[in-house]
Amino acid sequence: MRRPHEATVDEVTVDGRVFRVVRSRASDATRTFLLVHGIGMSHRYLGRLHTAFARTDSVVSIDLPGFGGTPKPGADLDVSAMAAAIAGLLDHLSLQDAVAVGHSMGGQWVVELALQRPDLVSHVVAIGPVADDHHRTAFAQARALALDVFGESPRANWLVLTDYLRCGIRWYLRQLPHMLAYPLEDRVRLLTRPLLVVRGARDPIAGLPWCRRLADAAPDAAIVEVPGSWHVVQDRGHRAVVGAVESFLAARIPPGPRTASR
């Protein structure tokens, strides 16, 4: 097994929007993973996934405009517009056929990216996807998030809290309505790339019935639960998440004409 390549961190401006790009390049890698954080967050809480994938593959983790302390965009960006912005970044970086991995609202962004630009995405992984139709109000989301705090590790809670502070309440509240309004259960039906849904078995934000409906709705999908994990499943459960993703990729042929499978 190769040692992970040392990560580089750059700020990249595309169409006036600033992204932070954390990149580990493996010269002989055959795959590239794109890691996308959720609402209010940054690449930091995906760090363990980044390091694990970088042992064998190239990995790009990003902070989206307005998140992780990056400058706020001049205009509001709904899910469709943010996905288009990500596509512009990938074009700028000359990346194609990435395994697009998104956590929480990041699952919405990577699904929409795969719909808009399937040439940029080989597979989609939605971890703890939102918004569960049992939590499709701001109050319900806040209540589920508060419950989740009691199950997460101190490290995960610290990352969430400090990233929320770096994001700021105004930008968070501008993005929240887009998260609640995005019809993920309808959009996954249109995917032409395989979808893996991952959730922590104790996740109060992305419930099991909801995740099952997403997997059932997509043309080619699978679902995996990580026992004992909560919403930020990729923190303490990163090894299980990596194993699930690797198994999923091994079971799927490269993109092309396919039939539905479970």
C-alpha positions in Angstrom: 0.0 0.0 0.0 1.4 3.4 -0.9 1.8 6.2 1.6 -0.7 9.0 1.1 0.7 11.9 -1.0 1.1 15.1 0.9 -2.0 17.2 0.5 -1.8 20.7 -1.1 -4.2 23.5 -0.2 -5.1 26.2 -2.6 -7.7 28.9 -3.1 -9.1 28.8 -6.6 -11.3 31.5 -8.1 -13.8 30.4 -10.8 -16.3 32.9 -12.2 -15.6 35.2 -9.3 -16.3 32.5 -6.7 -13.6 31.4 -4.3 -13.1 27.7 -3.5 -10.6 26.1 -1.2 -9.2 23.0 -2.8 -7.4 20.3 -0.7 -5.7 17.9 -3.1 -3.8 14.7 -2.7 -2.4 13.5 -6.0 -1.3 9.9 -6.6 0.6 9.6 -9.8 -0.4 6.0 -10.5 -4.0 6.3 -9.2 -6.8 5.2 -11.5 -9.6 7.0 -9.6 -10.3 10.4 -8.2 -12.6 11.1 -5.3 -14.3 14.4 -4.9 -15.4 15.1 -1.3 -18.1 17.7 -0.7 -19.1 18.9 2.8 -22.6 19.8 4.0 -24.4 23.0 5.0 -22.4 25.1 7.3 -19.3 22.9 7.1 -15.9 22.6 5.5 -13.5 19.9 4.3 -12.2 19.5 7.8 -14.7 16.9 9.0 -14.1 14.9 5.9 -10.4 14.7 6.7 -10.3 11.1 7.8 -12.1 10.0 4.6 -9.6 12.1 2.6 -6.6 10.5 4.2 -8.0 7.0 3.9 -8.9 7.3 0.2 -5.6 9.0 -0.5 -3.7 5.8 0.4 -4.7 4.4 -3.0 -6.3 7.1 -5.0 -6.3 10.8 -5.8 -8.6 12.9 -3.6 -9.9 16.4 -3.9 -11.8 17.9 -1.0 -13.3 21.3 -1.4 -14.7 24.2 0.6 -17.6 25.7 -1.3 -18.0 29.5 -1.7 -19.1 31.0 1.6 -18.2 28.0 3.6 -15.1 27.2 5.7 -14.1 30.9 5.9 -14.1 31.4 2.1 -15.5 34.7 0.8 -19.3 34.8 0.5 -20.5 34.9 -3.1 -22.1 38.1 -4.3 -25.3 36.3 -5.3 -27.3 33.6 -3.7 -26.7 30.0 -4.9 -29.4 27.4 -4.8 -28.6 23.7 -5.2 -28.6 23.9 -9.0 -26.4 26.9 -9.1 -24.0 25.5 -6.6 -23.7 22.3 -8.5 -23.0 24.3 -11.7 -20.3 26.2 -9.8 -18.7 22.8 -8.7 -18.8 21.7 -12.3 -17.0 24.9 -13.3 -14.3 24.2 -10.7 -13.8 20.6 -11.9 -13.4 21.9 -15.5 -10.9 24.4 -14.2 -9.0 21.6 -12.5 -9.3 19.3 -15.6 -11.1 16.6 -13.5 -13.5 14.1 -15.0 -15.1 10.8 -13.9 -14.7 11.5 -10.2 -16.4 9.5 -7.5 -18.5 12.3 -6.1 -19.0 11.9 -2.3 -21.2 14.3 -0.5 -22.2 14.4 3.2 -25.6 15.8 4.3 -26.5 18.7 2.0 -23.4 17.8 0.1 -25.4 14.7 -1.1 -27.8 17.1 -2.8 -24.9 19.0 -4.5 -23.2 15.9 -5.8 -26.5 14.4 -7.1 -27.3 17.6 -8.9 -23.7 17.7 -10.3 -24.1 14.2 -11.7 -27.4 15.2 -13.3 -26.0 18.4 -14.9 -22.6 17.0 -15.9 -22.5 13.2 -16.0 -19.2 13.5 -17.8 -17.6 14.7 -14.6 -19.0 12.0 -12.3 -18.5 8.2 -12.4 -20.4 7.3 -9.2 -22.3 9.2 -6.5 -22.1 8.6 -2.8 -24.6 10.4 -0.5 -23.7 10.1 3.2 -26.5 11.1 5.6 -28.5 12.7 2.8 -31.0 15.4 3.5 -33.7 16.5 3.8 -35.6 13.6 5.2 -39.3 14.3 4.6 -39.9 13.8 8.4 -37.5 16.8 9.0 -38.4 19.1 6.1 -38.8 22.3 8.2 -36.1 24.4 9.9 -37.5 23.5 13.3 -37.4 19.8 12.6 -33.9 20.0 11.3 -32.7 21.9 14.3 -34.4 19.4 16.7 -32.8 16.4 14.9 -29.4 18.2 14.8 -29.6 18.9 18.6 -30.3 15.2 19.2 -27.4 14.2 17.1 -25.0 16.3 19.2 -25.5 13.8 22.1 -24.2 10.9 20.0 -21.3 12.5 18.2 -17.7 12.4 19.5 -16.3 15.6 21.1 -14.0 16.0 18.1 -16.9 15.9 15.6 -19.0 18.3 17.7 -16.0 20.7 17.9 -15.5 20.6 14.1 -19.3 21.2 13.5 -19.4 24.1 16.0 -16.3 25.9 14.7 -17.2 25.4 11.1 -20.7 26.9 11.7 -19.0 29.9 13.3 -16.7 30.3 10.2 -19.7 29.9 7.9 -21.8 32.5 9.8 -25.5 32.5 10.5 -26.4 34.7 7.5 -25.0 32.4 4.8 -26.3 29.3 6.7 -29.8 30.8 6.7 -29.6 31.7 3.0 -28.7 28.1 2.2 -31.2 26.4 4.5 -34.3 27.1 2.4 -32.6 25.6 -0.6 -31.7 22.5 1.3 -35.3 22.1 2.5 -36.8 22.7 -0.9 -34.5 20.4 -3.0 -36.6 17.3 -4.1 -33.8 14.8 -3.7 -36.2 11.9 -3.9 -37.3 13.0 -7.3 -33.8 14.0 -8.6 -32.2 10.6 -7.9 -34.7 9.0 -10.2 -33.0 10.8 -13.1 -29.4 9.6 -12.3 -27.4 7.9 -15.0 -24.6 7.1 -12.5 -24.7 4.5 -9.7 -25.7 5.8 -6.3 -24.6 4.6 -2.9 -26.5 5.9 0.2 -24.7 5.6 3.5 -26.1 6.4 6.9 -25.1 5.9 10.5 -27.5 3.5 12.1 -28.3 6.0 14.9 -28.5 9.1 12.6 -31.6 11.1 13.7 -31.3 13.4 10.6 -31.3 10.9 7.7 -33.7 8.2 8.8 -33.6 4.7 7.5 -37.0 4.7 5.7 -36.0 7.9 3.9 -32.6 6.5 2.9 -34.3 3.3 1.6 -36.7 5.4 -0.5 -33.8 7.2 -2.1 -32.1 3.9 -2.9 -35.3 2.4 -4.2 -36.0 5.5 -6.4 -32.6 5.6 -8.2 -32.1 3.4 -11.3 -28.9 1.8 -9.9 -28.4 2.1 -6.1 -27.4 0.5 -2.9 -27.7 1.4 0.8 -25.3 0.7 3.7 -25.8 1.4 7.4 -22.8 1.8 9.7 -23.7 0.3 13.2 -23.3 2.6 16.2 -22.7 5.8 14.1 -24.6 9.0 14.0 -25.0 11.7 11.3 -21.2 12.5 11.0 -20.7 8.8 10.3 -17.5 9.5 8.4 -15.7 10.6 11.5 -15.5 7.7 13.9 -16.9 5.3 11.2 -14.6 6.3 8.4 -13.1 2.9 7.9 -16.6 1.3 7.5 -17.5 4.1 5.1 -14.4 3.6 3.0 -15.0 -0.2 3.0 -18.6 0.3 1.8 -17.6 2.7 -0.9 -14.8 0.3 -2.1 -17.2 -2.6 -2.2 -19.8 -0.6 -4.1 -17.3 0.6 -6.7 -16.0 -3.0 -7.2 -19.5 -4.2 -7.9 -20.3 -1.6 -10.5 -18.9 -1.6 -14.1 -17.8 1.7 -15.6 -20.6 4.1 -16.5 -22.6 3.1 -19.6 -25.9 1.5 -20.4 -27.0 -0.4 -17.4 -30.0 -2.0 -15.8 -31.4 -1.4 -12.4 -29.8 -3.4 -9.6 -30.0 -3.6 -5.8 
